[in-house]
Amino acid sequence: MSGDLSAYRKEIDRIDDEILRLLNERSKSVMEIGKLKKQQDADANLHTPAREAAIIARLVQQNSGPFPSEAIRPVYREIMSASLSLEGPQKVAYLGPRATFTHMACMQKFGSSAQYIPVNSIKDVFNEVERGRANFGVVPIENTTEGVVTHTLDMFIDSNLLIYGEILQEVSHHLLSKSGVMEEVKKIHSHPQAIAQCRNWLETNLPNVPVSEVASTARAAELCLENPSLAAIASELAAQLYGLKTIKARIEDNMNNMTRFLILSQKPPQRTGKDKTSLMLSVKDKVGALYDLLRPFASHGLSMTKIESRPSRRKAWEYIFFVDIEGHMEEEGVKKAVEEITGRCLFMKVLGSYPAHS
């Protein structure tokens, strides 16, 4: 076929037809698996991160190129998302509105075929999952620039939901408008955090343009549709959903700006072999209490990846600690460490063992 463009295109068409046939064949097998799952447990989550991780890891290992290995994950995310939608709607509640970074994190994890439910607050995300109106919820937990989201931590105190997984989402801000021409911008809108994260760029490049705070980056993008002289600091997804043009991409001052999100569920995920466990506990008020609390982790060779404290809201000067450790509750070292710690706490709550982000 050397030099024959039409012959190459015919070959690509033939391959595409075969890919489509195989996708439908794969979907039939997925639907049969879904029926078996329902027979075994009618309330089981159809989404199984352990199986998804195993599929992608196997394909990456087998890939001989030239198709890039880093493209396998997004391609199969959409294949698996579409396949799951055939078994039943995967409803995902998230802190809205549409086109926010939480929305982007959801799509990164669950694909475009899931049914997304934007709600107005972190509390509402918890409520949607607790009441069974959503299979999963997605909430922000911490940002590399802004720090921990304390309201999310506080919600776990009274909630029975489990952490089902985590998502790391790059936070990259774009300056958007209808025309995409910087000289036409007379005013800029965005969420206060987005403005703060782009302050140096704005002062250097648009020092005389007023900047106004609005409820969300998505709302800022929406306003641009009404006024061509307005620009928004928002996400790439916002540009796509609202039909805006990019004046300048990646205007955030910190290029390593990441947000970590938690996935909420009523049920625990399967063990994957690369897991995290999150704990919530309150220690007795005495000298060395925190040291005594942390010592079992070290003695059992466990790596603690995070610790945060919050007032208990029940007693003055009493604090609740949120701790992330590497490993799963079914692992012997984790189990023994938690048993030791439990006797030293006023109370202990396991928030979940779940796949670590990869």
Contacts in CASP RR format, 6 or more apart in sequence:
PFRMAT RR
TARGET T0000
AUTHOR 0000-0000-0000
METHOD contacts of the structure
MODEL  1
MSGDLSAYRKEIDRIDDEILRLLNERSKSVMEIGKLKKQQDADANLHTPA
REAAIIARLVQQNSGPFPSEAIRPVYREIMSASLSLEGPQKVAYLGPRAT
FTHMACMQKFGSSAQYIPVNSIKDVFNEVERGRANFGVVPIENTTEGVVT
HTLDMFIDSNLLIYGEILQEVSHHLLSKSGVMEEVKKIHSHPQAIAQCRN
WLETNLPNVPVSEVASTARAAELCLENPSLAAIASELAAQLYGLKTIKAR
IEDNMNNMTRFLILSQKPPQRTGKDKTSLMLSVKDKVGALYDLLRPFASH
GLSMTKIESRPSRRKAWEYIFFVDIEGHMEEEGVKKAVEEITGRCLFMKV
LGSYPAHS
1 7 0 8 1.000
1 8 0 8 1.000
1 11 0 8 1.000
23 79 0 8 1.000
26 79 0 8 1.000
26 83 0 8 1.000
27 82 0 8 1.000
27 83 0 8 1.000
27 86 0 8 1.000
30 83 0 8 1.000
30 84 0 8 1.000
30 86 0 8 1.000
30 87 0 8 1.000
31 86 0 8 1.000
31 87 0 8 1.000
34 46 0 8 1.000
34 87 0 8 1.000
37 44 0 8 1.000
37 46 0 8 1.000
37 87 0 8 1.000
38 44 0 8 1.000
43 267 0 8 1.000
44 267 0 8 1.000
45 135 0 8 1.000
45 136 0 8 1.000
45 164 0 8 1.000
45 265 0 8 1.000
45 267 0 8 1.000
45 269 0 8 1.000
46 84 0 8 1.000
46 87 0 8 1.000
46 88 0 8 1.000
46 90 0 8 1.000
46 135 0 8 1.000
47 84 0 8 1.000
47 90 0 8 1.000
47 110 0 8 1.000
47 135 0 8 1.000
47 136 0 8 1.000
48 269 0 8 1.000
48 270 0 8 1.000
49 164 0 8 1.000
49 165 0 8 1.000
49 269 0 8 1.000
49 270 0 8 1.000
49 272 0 8 1.000
49 354 0 8 1.000
49 355 0 8 1.000
50 269 0 8 1.000
50 270 0 8 1.000
50 271 0 8 1.000
50 272 0 8 1.000
50 355 0 8 1.000
51 270 0 8 1.000
52 76 0 8 1.000
52 80 0 8 1.000
53 272 0 8 1.000
53 274 0 8 1.000
53 355 0 8 1.000
53 358 0 8 1.000
54 272 0 8 1.000
55 76 0 8 1.000
55 80 0 8 1.000
56 72 0 8 1.000
56 73 0 8 1.000
56 76 0 8 1.000
59 72 0 8 1.000
59 76 0 8 1.000
60 69 0 8 1.000
60 72 0 8 1.000
60 73 0 8 1.000
63 69 0 8 1.000
63 72 0 8 1.000
77 108 0 8 1.000
77 109 0 8 1.000
77 111 0 8 1.000
78 111 0 8 1.000
78 112 0 8 1.000
78 113 0 8 1.000
81 90 0 8 1.000
81 110 0 8 1.000
81 111 0 8 1.000
81 112 0 8 1.000
81 113 0 8 1.000
81 114 0 8 1.000
82 113 0 8 1.000
84 90 0 8 1.000
84 113 0 8 1.000
84 114 0 8 1.000
85 113 0 8 1.000
85 114 0 8 1.000
89 114 0 8 1.000
89 115 0 8 1.000
90 110 0 8 1.000
90 113 0 8 1.000
90 114 0 8 1.000
90 115 0 8 1.000
90 135 0 8 1.000
90 136 0 8 1.000
91 114 0 8 1.000
91 115 0 8 1.000
91 117 0 8 1.000
91 133 0 8 1.000
91 134 0 8 1.000
91 135 0 8 1.000
91 136 0 8 1.000
92 106 0 8 1.000
92 110 0 8 1.000
92 114 0 8 1.000
92 115 0 8 1.000
92 116 0 8 1.000
92 117 0 8 1.000
92 134 0 8 1.000
92 135 0 8 1.000
92 136 0 8 1.000
92 137 0 8 1.000
92 138 0 8 1.000
93 117 0 8 1.000
93 118 0 8 1.000
93 119 0 8 1.000
93 124 0 8 1.000
93 125 0 8 1.000
93 128 0 8 1.000
93 129 0 8 1.000
93 133 0 8 1.000
93 134 0 8 1.000
93 136 0 8 1.000
93 137 0 8 1.000
93 138 0 8 1.000
94 102 0 8 1.000
94 103 0 8 1.000
94 105 0 8 1.000
94 106 0 8 1.000
94 116 0 8 1.000
94 117 0 8 1.000
94 118 0 8 1.000
94 119 0 8 1.000
94 125 0 8 1.000
94 137 0 8 1.000
94 138 0 8 1.000
94 139 0 8 1.000
95 102 0 8 1.000
95 118 0 8 1.000
95 119 0 8 1.000
95 121 0 8 1.000
95 122 0 8 1.000
95 125 0 8 1.000
95 138 0 8 1.000
95 139 0 8 1.000
95 140 0 8 1.000
96 102 0 8 1.000
96 103 0 8 1.000
96 118 0 8 1.000
96 119 0 8 1.000
96 120 0 8 1.000
96 216 0 8 1.000
96 218 0 8 1.000
97 103 0 8 1.000
97 118 0 8 1.000
97 216 0 8 1.000
97 218 0 8 1.000
97 219 0 8 1.000
98 116 0 8 1.000
98 118 0 8 1.000
98 218 0 8 1.000
98 241 0 8 1.000
99 217 0 8 1.000
99 218 0 8 1.000
99 221 0 8 1.000
99 234 0 8 1.000
99 235 0 8 1.000
99 237 0 8 1.000
99 238 0 8 1.000
99 241 0 8 1.000
99 242 0 8 1.000
100 216 0 8 1.000
100 217 0 8 1.000
100 218 0 8 1.000
100 235 0 8 1.000
101 140 0 8 1.000
101 169 0 8 1.000
101 171 0 8 1.000
101 217 0 8 1.000
101 235 0 8 1.000
101 259 0 8 1.000
102 138 0 8 1.000
102 139 0 8 1.000
102 140 0 8 1.000
102 261 0 8 1.000
103 116 0 8 1.000
103 118 0 8 1.000
103 218 0 8 1.000
103 237 0 8 1.000
104 169 0 8 1.000
104 235 0 8 1.000
104 237 0 8 1.000
105 138 0 8 1.000
105 167 0 8 1.000
105 169 0 8 1.000
105 259 0 8 1.000
105 261 0 8 1.000
106 114 0 8 1.000
106 116 0 8 1.000
106 138 0 8 1.000
106 167 0 8 1.000
107 114 0 8 1.000
107 116 0 8 1.000
107 237 0 8 1.000
108 167 0 8 1.000
108 169 0 8 1.000
109 138 0 8 1.000
109 167 0 8 1.000
109 263 0 8 1.000
110 136 0 8 1.000
117 128 0 8 1.000
117 133 0 8 1.000
117 134 0 8 1.000
119 125 0 8 1.000
119 127 0 8 1.000
119 128 0 8 1.000
122 139 0 8 1.000
122 140 0 8 1.000
122 149 0 8 1.000
122 151 0 8 1.000
122 152 0 8 1.000
122 155 0 8 1.000
123 151 0 8 1.000
123 155 0 8 1.000
125 137 0 8 1.000
125 138 0 8 1.000
125 139 0 8 1.000
125 264 0 8 1.000
126 137 0 8 1.000
126 139 0 8 1.000
126 155 0 8 1.000
126 159 0 8 1.000
126 161 0 8 1.000
126 264 0 8 1.000
128 134 0 8 1.000
128 137 0 8 1.000
129 135 0 8 1.000
129 136 0 8 1.000
129 137 0 8 1.000
129 161 0 8 1.000
129 264 0 8 1.000
129 265 0 8 1.000
129 266 0 8 1.000
130 159 0 8 1.000
130 160 0 8 1.000
130 161 0 8 1.000
130 266 0 8 1.000
132 266 0 8 1.000
135 265 0 8 1.000
136 164 0 8 1.000
136 263 0 8 1.000
136 264 0 8 1.000
136 265 0 8 1.000
137 263 0 8 1.000
137 264 0 8 1.000
137 265 0 8 1.000
138 167 0 8 1.000
138 261 0 8 1.000
138 262 0 8 1.000
138 263 0 8 1.000
138 264 0 8 1.000
139 149 0 8 1.000
139 152 0 8 1.000
139 155 0 8 1.000
139 261 0 8 1.000
139 262 0 8 1.000
139 264 0 8 1.000
140 149 0 8 1.000
140 152 0 8 1.000
140 259 0 8 1.000
140 260 0 8 1.000
140 261 0 8 1.000
141 148 0 8 1.000
141 149 0 8 1.000
141 152 0 8 1.000
141 153 0 8 1.000
141 166 0 8 1.000
141 260 0 8 1.000
141 261 0 8 1.000
141 262 0 8 1.000
142 148 0 8 1.000
142 149 0 8 1.000
142 259 0 8 1.000
142 260 0 8 1.000
143 149 0 8 1.000
143 171 0 8 1.000
143 193 0 8 1.000
143 257 0 8 1.000
143 258 0 8 1.000
143 259 0 8 1.000
143 260 0 8 1.000
144 254 0 8 1.000
144 256 0 8 1.000
144 257 0 8 1.000
144 258 0 8 1.000
144 259 0 8 1.000
145 171 0 8 1.000
145 197 0 8 1.000
145 254 0 8 1.000
145 257 0 8 1.000
146 193 0 8 1.000
148 308 0 8 1.000
150 310 0 8 1.000
152 262 0 8 1.000
153 308 0 8 1.000
153 310 0 8 1.000
153 322 0 8 1.000
154 310 0 8 1.000
154 313 0 8 1.000
156 280 0 8 1.000
156 322 0 8 1.000
156 349 0 8 1.000
156 351 0 8 1.000
157 280 0 8 1.000
157 312 0 8 1.000
157 313 0 8 1.000
157 320 0 8 1.000
160 266 0 8 1.000
161 264 0 8 1.000
161 265 0 8 1.000
161 266 0 8 1.000
162 264 0 8 1.000
162 265 0 8 1.000
162 266 0 8 1.000
162 267 0 8 1.000
162 268 0 8 1.000
162 351 0 8 1.000
162 352 0 8 1.000
162 354 0 8 1.000
163 262 0 8 1.000
163 263 0 8 1.000
163 264 0 8 1.000
163 278 0 8 1.000
163 351 0 8 1.000
163 352 0 8 1.000
163 354 0 8 1.000
164 263 0 8 1.000
164 264 0 8 1.000
164 265 0 8 1.000
164 267 0 8 1.000
164 268 0 8 1.000
164 269 0 8 1.000
164 354 0 8 1.000
165 262 0 8 1.000
165 263 0 8 1.000
165 269 0 8 1.000
165 354 0 8 1.000
165 355 0 8 1.000
166 260 0 8 1.000
166 261 0 8 1.000
166 262 0 8 1.000
166 263 0 8 1.000
166 276 0 8 1.000
166 354 0 8 1.000
166 355 0 8 1.000
166 356 0 8 1.000
166 357 0 8 1.000
167 260 0 8 1.000
167 261 0 8 1.000
167 262 0 8 1.000
167 263 0 8 1.000
167 357 0 8 1.000
168 258 0 8 1.000
168 259 0 8 1.000
168 260 0 8 1.000
168 261 0 8 1.000
168 357 0 8 1.000
169 258 0 8 1.000
169 259 0 8 1.000
169 260 0 8 1.000
169 261 0 8 1.000
170 257 0 8 1.000
170 258 0 8 1.000
171 197 0 8 1.000
171 252 0 8 1.000
171 257 0 8 1.000
171 258 0 8 1.000
171 259 0 8 1.000
172 235 0 8 1.000
172 236 0 8 1.000
172 249 0 8 1.000
172 250 0 8 1.000
172 252 0 8 1.000
172 257 0 8 1.000
173 190 0 8 1.000
173 194 0 8 1.000
173 197 0 8 1.000
173 198 0 8 1.000
173 217 0 8 1.000
173 233 0 8 1.000
173 234 0 8 1.000
173 235 0 8 1.000
173 250 0 8 1.000
173 251 0 8 1.000
173 252 0 8 1.000
174 233 0 8 1.000
174 234 0 8 1.000
174 235 0 8 1.000
174 236 0 8 1.000
174 238 0 8 1.000
174 239 0 8 1.000
174 246 0 8 1.000
174 247 0 8 1.000
174 248 0 8 1.000
174 249 0 8 1.000
174 250 0 8 1.000
174 251 0 8 1.000
175 182 0 8 1.000
175 185 0 8 1.000
175 188 0 8 1.000
175 231 0 8 1.000
175 232 0 8 1.000
175 233 0 8 1.000
175 246 0 8 1.000
175 247 0 8 1.000
175 248 0 8 1.000
175 251 0 8 1.000
176 221 0 8 1.000
176 224 0 8 1.000
176 231 0 8 1.000
176 232 0 8 1.000
176 233 0 8 1.000
176 234 0 8 1.000
176 238 0 8 1.000
176 239 0 8 1.000
176 242 0 8 1.000
176 244 0 8 1.000
176 245 0 8 1.000
176 246 0 8 1.000
176 247 0 8 1.000
177 184 0 8 1.000
177 185 0 8 1.000
177 224 0 8 1.000
177 228 0 8 1.000
177 230 0 8 1.000
177 231 0 8 1.000
177 232 0 8 1.000
177 244 0 8 1.000
177 245 0 8 1.000
177 247 0 8 1.000
178 224 0 8 1.000
178 225 0 8 1.000
178 228 0 8 1.000
178 244 0 8 1.000
178 245 0 8 1.000
179 228 0 8 1.000
179 245 0 8 1.000
180 244 0 8 1.000
180 245 0 8 1.000
180 246 0 8 1.000
180 247 0 8 1.000
181 247 0 8 1.000
182 205 0 8 1.000
182 206 0 8 1.000
182 247 0 8 1.000
182 248 0 8 1.000
184 228 0 8 1.000
184 229 0 8 1.000
185 206 0 8 1.000
185 209 0 8 1.000
185 229 0 8 1.000
185 230 0 8 1.000
185 231 0 8 1.000
185 247 0 8 1.000
186 209 0 8 1.000
186 229 0 8 1.000
186 230 0 8 1.000
187 209 0 8 1.000
187 210 0 8 1.000
187 211 0 8 1.000
187 212 0 8 1.000
187 229 0 8 1.000
187 230 0 8 1.000
187 231 0 8 1.000
188 202 0 8 1.000
188 206 0 8 1.000
188 209 0 8 1.000
188 210 0 8 1.000
188 211 0 8 1.000
188 212 0 8 1.000
188 230 0 8 1.000
188 231 0 8 1.000
188 232 0 8 1.000
188 233 0 8 1.000
189 211 0 8 1.000
189 212 0 8 1.000
189 213 0 8 1.000
189 214 0 8 1.000
189 219 0 8 1.000
189 220 0 8 1.000
189 223 0 8 1.000
189 224 0 8 1.000
189 230 0 8 1.000
189 231 0 8 1.000
189 232 0 8 1.000
189 233 0 8 1.000
190 198 0 8 1.000
190 211 0 8 1.000
190 213 0 8 1.000
190 214 0 8 1.000
190 217 0 8 1.000
190 220 0 8 1.000
190 232 0 8 1.000
190 233 0 8 1.000
190 234 0 8 1.000
191 213 0 8 1.000
191 214 0 8 1.000
191 215 0 8 1.000
191 216 0 8 1.000
191 217 0 8 1.000
191 220 0 8 1.000
191 233 0 8 1.000
192 213 0 8 1.000
194 217 0 8 1.000
194 220 0 8 1.000
194 233 0 8 1.000
194 234 0 8 1.000
195 202 0 8 1.000
195 211 0 8 1.000
195 213 0 8 1.000
195 233 0 8 1.000
197 252 0 8 1.000
197 253 0 8 1.000
197 254 0 8 1.000
197 257 0 8 1.000
198 233 0 8 1.000
198 251 0 8 1.000
198 252 0 8 1.000
198 253 0 8 1.000
199 253 0 8 1.000
200 253 0 8 1.000
201 251 0 8 1.000
201 252 0 8 1.000
201 253 0 8 1.000
202 209 0 8 1.000
202 211 0 8 1.000
202 251 0 8 1.000
205 248 0 8 1.000
205 251 0 8 1.000
209 231 0 8 1.000
214 220 0 8 1.000
214 223 0 8 1.000
217 232 0 8 1.000
217 233 0 8 1.000
217 234 0 8 1.000
217 235 0 8 1.000
217 238 0 8 1.000
218 234 0 8 1.000
218 238 0 8 1.000
220 232 0 8 1.000
220 233 0 8 1.000
220 234 0 8 1.000
220 238 0 8 1.000
221 232 0 8 1.000
221 234 0 8 1.000
221 238 0 8 1.000
221 239 0 8 1.000
221 241 0 8 1.000
221 242 0 8 1.000
221 244 0 8 1.000
222 242 0 8 1.000
223 230 0 8 1.000
223 232 0 8 1.000
224 230 0 8 1.000
224 231 0 8 1.000
224 232 0 8 1.000
224 242 0 8 1.000
224 244 0 8 1.000
225 242 0 8 1.000
225 244 0 8 1.000
231 247 0 8 1.000
232 238 0 8 1.000
232 244 0 8 1.000
233 251 0 8 1.000
234 244 0 8 1.000
236 246 0 8 1.000
236 249 0 8 1.000
238 244 0 8 1.000
239 245 0 8 1.000
239 246 0 8 1.000
260 357 0 8 1.000
263 354 0 8 1.000
268 352 0 8 1.000
268 353 0 8 1.000
268 354 0 8 1.000
269 353 0 8 1.000
269 354 0 8 1.000
269 355 0 8 1.000
271 328 0 8 1.000
271 330 0 8 1.000
271 353 0 8 1.000
272 355 0 8 1.000
273 327 0 8 1.000
273 328 0 8 1.000
274 355 0 8 1.000
274 356 0 8 1.000
274 358 0 8 1.000
275 326 0 8 1.000
275 327 0 8 1.000
275 328 0 8 1.000
275 353 0 8 1.000
275 354 0 8 1.000
275 355 0 8 1.000
275 356 0 8 1.000
276 305 0 8 1.000
276 324 0 8 1.000
276 325 0 8 1.000
276 326 0 8 1.000
276 327 0 8 1.000
276 353 0 8 1.000
276 354 0 8 1.000
276 355 0 8 1.000
276 356 0 8 1.000
277 324 0 8 1.000
277 325 0 8 1.000
277 326 0 8 1.000
277 327 0 8 1.000
277 328 0 8 1.000
277 329 0 8 1.000
277 334 0 8 1.000
277 338 0 8 1.000
277 350 0 8 1.000
277 352 0 8 1.000
277 353 0 8 1.000
277 354 0 8 1.000
278 322 0 8 1.000
278 323 0 8 1.000
278 324 0 8 1.000
278 350 0 8 1.000
278 351 0 8 1.000
278 352 0 8 1.000
278 354 0 8 1.000
279 322 0 8 1.000
279 323 0 8 1.000
279 324 0 8 1.000
279 325 0 8 1.000
279 338 0 8 1.000
279 341 0 8 1.000
279 348 0 8 1.000
279 349 0 8 1.000
279 350 0 8 1.000
279 351 0 8 1.000
280 320 0 8 1.000
280 321 0 8 1.000
280 322 0 8 1.000
280 323 0 8 1.000
280 348 0 8 1.000
280 349 0 8 1.000
280 351 0 8 1.000
281 293 0 8 1.000
281 320 0 8 1.000
281 321 0 8 1.000
281 323 0 8 1.000
281 341 0 8 1.000
281 345 0 8 1.000
281 346 0 8 1.000
281 347 0 8 1.000
281 348 0 8 1.000
281 349 0 8 1.000
282 312 0 8 1.000
282 318 0 8 1.000
282 319 0 8 1.000
282 320 0 8 1.000
282 321 0 8 1.000
282 345 0 8 1.000
282 346 0 8 1.000
282 347 0 8 1.000
283 289 0 8 1.000
283 290 0 8 1.000
283 292 0 8 1.000
283 293 0 8 1.000
283 319 0 8 1.000
283 321 0 8 1.000
283 344 0 8 1.000
283 345 0 8 1.000
283 346 0 8 1.000
284 344 0 8 1.000
284 345 0 8 1.000
284 346 0 8 1.000
285 317 0 8 1.000
285 318 0 8 1.000
289 344 0 8 1.000
290 321 0 8 1.000
292 344 0 8 1.000
293 321 0 8 1.000
293 341 0 8 1.000
293 344 0 8 1.000
293 345 0 8 1.000
294 304 0 8 1.000
294 307 0 8 1.000
296 336 0 8 1.000
296 337 0 8 1.000
296 340 0 8 1.000
296 341 0 8 1.000
297 303 0 8 1.000
297 304 0 8 1.000
297 325 0 8 1.000
297 337 0 8 1.000
299 337 0 8 1.000
300 333 0 8 1.000
300 334 0 8 1.000
300 336 0 8 1.000
300 337 0 8 1.000
301 333 0 8 1.000
302 325 0 8 1.000
302 326 0 8 1.000
302 327 0 8 1.000
302 333 0 8 1.000
302 334 0 8 1.000
302 337 0 8 1.000
303 325 0 8 1.000
303 326 0 8 1.000
304 323 0 8 1.000
304 324 0 8 1.000
304 325 0 8 1.000
304 326 0 8 1.000
305 324 0 8 1.000
305 325 0 8 1.000
305 326 0 8 1.000
306 322 0 8 1.000
306 323 0 8 1.000
306 324 0 8 1.000
307 321 0 8 1.000
307 322 0 8 1.000
307 323 0 8 1.000
307 324 0 8 1.000
308 321 0 8 1.000
308 322 0 8 1.000
309 319 0 8 1.000
309 320 0 8 1.000
309 321 0 8 1.000
309 322 0 8 1.000
310 319 0 8 1.000
310 320 0 8 1.000
310 322 0 8 1.000
311 318 0 8 1.000
311 319 0 8 1.000
311 320 0 8 1.000
312 318 0 8 1.000
312 319 0 8 1.000
312 320 0 8 1.000
318 346 0 8 1.000
322 351 0 8 1.000
325 334 0 8 1.000
325 337 0 8 1.000
326 356 0 8 1.000
327 334 0 8 1.000
327 353 0 8 1.000
328 334 0 8 1.000
328 353 0 8 1.000
329 335 0 8 1.000
329 338 0 8 1.000
329 350 0 8 1.000
329 352 0 8 1.000
329 353 0 8 1.000
330 353 0 8 1.000
334 353 0 8 1.000
338 348 0 8 1.000
338 350 0 8 1.000
341 348 0 8 1.000
342 348 0 8 1.000
END
